[in-house]
Amino acid sequence: MKPIRSFLFIPGDSEKKIAKADSTGADAIIFDLEDAVAMDNKPAARKLTAAALADRLPGKRVCQLWVRINPWDSGMAQDDLRAVLSGQPDGIMLPKANSPADVAALSRWIDDADNLTGGADVKILPLTTETAIAPFHLGEYADAGLERLYGLTWGAEDLAAALGASTNLGADGTWAFTYKMVRSLCLMAAHASGVEAVETVYVDFRDSEGLRAACLAARSEGFSGRMAIHPAQVPIINEAFTPSEEEVAHAARIVAAFADNPGSGVVGLDGKMLDVPHLKAAQRVLAQAR
């Protein structure tokens, strides 16, 4: 699976927004059964989401289709899965994951439900920083052996609520220290696990330039995509997480330089010495471009 640049949330109970899903340009749609849906509307959201998946079975999709279920310990997650898995979603987003154990439990449930999925390779993307205990387990993902794990992502809003914080921002308007810390830990845990690091949402959907700058910074740090809360954010995210022509050309020259010197751990290019980490970074740029 190539890296997904943009994940767009769509409320699972909004028939109007679901109807527009195919035209958003997002790499992946997340039909949301959790935060975007009031408790009384969850049964209706499951039915609408199941129908949306059934209308867009694999082979007929213009983008990937994911579902954010309710938290594993909420008592609702299994009902969500029973409703949507027959539609063969490309992935499940698991909110408020306390540790890899929650993801493992979800993965086993999907394994046992292959009568619903038809054996489809359903991936999992956990939100790994939404509870007070979750950040302490981030390093454990690297050794958890979670074959369905697509990547790791993080969230600041639910963590602030869990901590009783009045804000998750500092005086300068950027993330406060606690949220910068868990963001960095999530990024490192994803790469330690060999999976994608997905940046959290940018809540001010009217601030296009701020979003663009934040996306470029996130990609430069090692994130491969971002979640979106509004369709207007999608083209900005897609552009920011797509390598430029100049980046692709330079990466191709690095790969070629190593290919011309087989067995060498260091090569020279444009007066600079490059080693294996540079090669891996160049290969990743080319993979993103493809």
Secondary structure, DSSP 8 states (H G I E B T S, - for coil): -----EEEEEETT-HHHHHTGGGS--SEEEEESSTTS-GGGHHHHHHHHHHHHHTT-TTS-SSEEEEE---TTSS-HHHHHHHHGGG--SEEEETT--SHHHHHHHHHHHHHTHHHHTT---EEEEB-SSSSSGGGGGGGGGGS--TTB-EEE--SHHHHHHHT-S-SB-TTSSB-HHHHHHHHHHHHHHHHHTSEEEE---S-TT-HHHHHHHHHHHHHHT--EEEESSGGGHHHHHHHTS--HHHHHHHHHHHHHHHTSTT-SEEEETTEEEEHHHHHHHHHHHHHH-
